[in-house]
Amino acid sequence: MLQAADLHQHYGGSHILRGVSFELKPGEITVVLGRNGVGKTTLLKSLMGVVPATSGSITLAGQSVDKLRTHQRVRAGLGYVPQGREIFGRLTVMENLQMGLASQPAGTPLPGELFELFPVLDKMRGRRGGDLSGGQQQQLAIARALAPGPKVLLLDEPTEGIQPNVIQDIGRVIQHLAHDKGLAVVLVEQFYDFAAELADQYLLMQRGEVVMRGRGKDMAADGVRERLAI
């Protein structure tokens, strides 16, 4: 579904991504792990074109997206939930969701399934985004990214600052989207247990490079938890 080949990204004098390559398959959850500052967020931003890669290539369903701007990548099938959610606090839940359709033709309807995935949003359609709890805002951010019907969903630390019961709900939605709906999901995560529960494959990053990769079921045997502590 998506292939990244030899991605490099520089910021000023810093070399942030160093030859990152991987492939995503439909229906699989790829977990990207690593300590703070190793390039995980930059990787997602590079895939979305928010921070364009310095070199390397990105293909989506066999088509290059290297020269596409961010909204064009959304139109091509990439969905992105940034770290910190970045919802519009003064807009209502419905208005936030409709912003997710900004790259689509005028009059494109919201998928009704969004409210099935996140029933709490259905009850709060007219409430301002800034008045929601952290967990509700995270669900809103995910629903907004799903509004245009992406093929690939990129999630940057969706459990950050979220209460445990909502983390479980978000985990079930992620599994449903991948395993039942066939999306390719990339999950950047520091919470090892959550990552291990969801991962079909994993990538472990250090200093801008992928230093380990494998199947999710092998994370414990591969010593991934211990490597995260190094």
C-alpha positions in Angstrom: 0.0 0.0 0.0 2.8 2.4 0.9 6.5 2.2 0.4 9.2 4.5 1.7 12.7 4.1 0.3 15.9 5.6 1.6 14.2 8.7 3.2 16.6 11.4 4.5 15.5 14.6 6.1 17.7 17.5 7.2 16.7 20.4 9.5 19.3 23.1 9.5 22.5 21.4 10.2 20.9 18.3 11.7 20.4 15.0 9.8 17.0 13.9 11.3 16.1 10.9 9.1 18.9 8.7 7.8 17.9 6.3 5.1 14.6 5.1 6.4 12.9 2.4 4.3 9.9 0.2 4.9 6.7 -1.1 3.3 3.1 -1.1 4.6 0.6 -3.8 3.7 -3.2 -3.3 3.6 -4.8 -4.6 6.8 -1.7 -4.4 8.9 -0.7 -2.2 11.8 2.9 -1.0 11.8 4.2 0.3 15.1 7.1 2.7 15.1 8.9 2.8 18.4 11.8 4.7 19.8 12.8 7.2 22.5 12.1 10.9 22.2 14.1 12.7 19.5 14.9 9.8 17.3 12.9 11.0 14.3 9.5 9.3 14.7 7.4 12.4 14.3 9.6 13.7 11.5 9.0 10.5 9.7 5.2 10.9 9.7 5.5 14.5 8.7 7.7 13.6 5.8 5.2 11.0 4.7 2.5 13.7 4.7 4.7 16.3 3.1 4.4 18.6 6.1 8.2 18.5 6.4 9.3 17.2 2.9 12.0 14.6 2.8 15.4 15.9 1.6 15.8 12.7 -0.5 14.3 9.3 -1.0 10.9 8.3 -2.4 7.4 7.6 -1.2 4.9 5.7 -3.2 1.2 5.1 -2.4 -0.6 2.3 -4.1 2.2 2.2 -6.7 2.1 6.0 -7.4 4.7 8.5 -6.4 3.6 11.2 -4.0 7.0 12.9 -3.6 5.9 16.0 -5.4 2.4 16.3 -3.9 1.6 18.9 -1.3 0.0 17.8 1.9 -3.7 18.3 0.9 -2.9 16.4 -2.3 -1.5 13.5 -0.3 -4.7 13.5 1.7 -6.7 13.3 -1.5 -4.5 10.5 -2.7 -5.3 8.4 0.4 -3.1 9.5 3.3 -4.7 10.3 6.7 -2.7 11.9 9.5 -3.4 12.4 13.2 -0.7 14.7 14.6 0.8 14.6 18.0 -1.2 16.9 20.3 -4.4 16.4 18.2 -4.4 19.9 16.7 -8.2 20.2 16.7 -9.9 23.5 16.2 -10.9 24.5 19.7 -13.5 27.2 18.7 -15.2 25.0 16.1 -17.9 22.5 17.0 -17.4 18.7 16.7 -19.3 18.8 13.4 -17.2 21.7 12.0 -14.0 19.9 13.0 -15.1 16.8 11.1 -16.1 18.8 8.1 -12.6 20.3 8.1 -11.4 16.8 7.4 -13.2 17.0 4.1 -11.4 20.2 3.0 -9.4 18.3 0.3 -12.5 16.7 -1.1 -15.0 17.9 -3.7 -17.6 20.3 -2.4 -20.7 18.5 -1.0 -18.8 15.3 0.0 -20.8 13.9 2.9 -19.3 12.7 6.2 -19.2 9.0 6.5 -21.9 7.9 8.9 -19.5 5.2 10.3 -17.5 7.9 12.1 -20.3 8.2 14.7 -20.4 4.4 15.0 -16.7 4.2 15.7 -16.9 7.1 18.2 -20.4 7.3 19.7 -19.4 10.0 22.1 -18.9 12.4 19.1 -22.5 11.8 18.0 -23.7 13.1 21.4 -21.5 16.1 21.2 -22.0 17.3 17.6 -22.7 20.9 18.6 -20.1 21.2 21.3 -16.9 23.1 20.8 -13.8 21.1 20.3 -12.0 23.0 23.1 -14.7 22.0 25.6 -14.0 18.2 25.1 -11.8 16.1 27.4 -8.4 15.0 26.1 -9.7 11.6 25.2 -12.7 13.0 23.4 -10.4 15.4 21.5 -8.2 12.5 20.4 -11.2 10.6 19.1 -12.3 13.7 17.2 -8.8 14.0 15.7 -8.9 10.4 14.5 -12.4 10.8 13.1 -11.4 13.9 11.3 -8.5 12.1 9.6 -10.9 9.3 8.6 -13.5 11.6 7.1 -12.0 11.6 3.6 -11.7 7.8 3.5 -7.9 7.2 3.7 -6.1 4.1 2.6 -3.3 4.7 5.0 -3.7 6.2 8.5 -0.7 7.7 10.3 -1.1 8.2 14.1 1.4 10.1 16.2 1.2 9.0 19.9 -2.6 8.8 20.2 -2.4 7.5 23.8 -0.5 10.6 25.1 -2.3 12.1 28.0 -5.4 9.9 27.6 -7.2 8.0 30.3 -6.9 4.2 30.2 -10.5 3.4 29.2 -10.3 5.7 26.2 -6.9 4.1 25.3 -8.7 0.7 25.1 -11.5 2.2 22.9 -8.9 3.8 20.6 -7.0 0.5 20.4 -10.2 -1.4 19.3 -10.9 1.2 16.6 -7.4 0.9 15.2 -7.6 -2.9 15.1 -11.0 -2.6 13.4 -9.7 -0.2 10.8 -6.8 -2.4 9.9 -8.0 -5.9 10.3 -11.7 -5.4 9.2 -11.5 -2.4 6.9 -8.1 -3.1 5.3 -6.4 0.2 6.1 -2.6 0.2 6.5 -2.0 1.9 9.8 1.2 3.4 11.1 1.3 3.9 14.9 4.1 6.0 16.5 4.0 5.0 20.1 6.1 5.1 23.3 3.7 3.0 25.4 5.2 -0.4 24.8 2.3 -2.5 26.1 -0.2 -0.7 23.8 2.2 -1.0 20.9 2.9 -4.7 21.5 -0.9 -5.5 21.7 -1.6 -3.9 18.3 1.5 -4.5 16.2 1.5 -6.7 13.1 5.0 -5.5 12.4 7.3 -3.1 14.2 10.1 -0.7 13.4 12.5 0.4 16.2 14.3 3.8 15.5 17.4 5.2 17.0 19.1 8.4 15.8 17.0 8.7 12.7 17.6 5.1 11.6 15.5 1.9 11.7 17.8 -0.4 13.8 15.4 -3.3 14.3 12.3 -4.5 12.6 10.2 -7.6 12.7 6.7 -9.1 13.3 4.7 -7.9 16.2 4.4 -11.3 17.8 8.2 -11.4 18.1 8.6 -8.1 19.9 9.2 -9.8 23.3 11.6 -12.4 22.0 13.5 -9.7 20.1 14.0 -7.7 23.3 12.4 -4.6 22.0 11.3 -3.4 25.5 14.9 -3.6 26.6 16.2 -1.8 23.6 13.8 1.1 24.3 15.4 1.5 27.7 18.9 1.8 26.2 
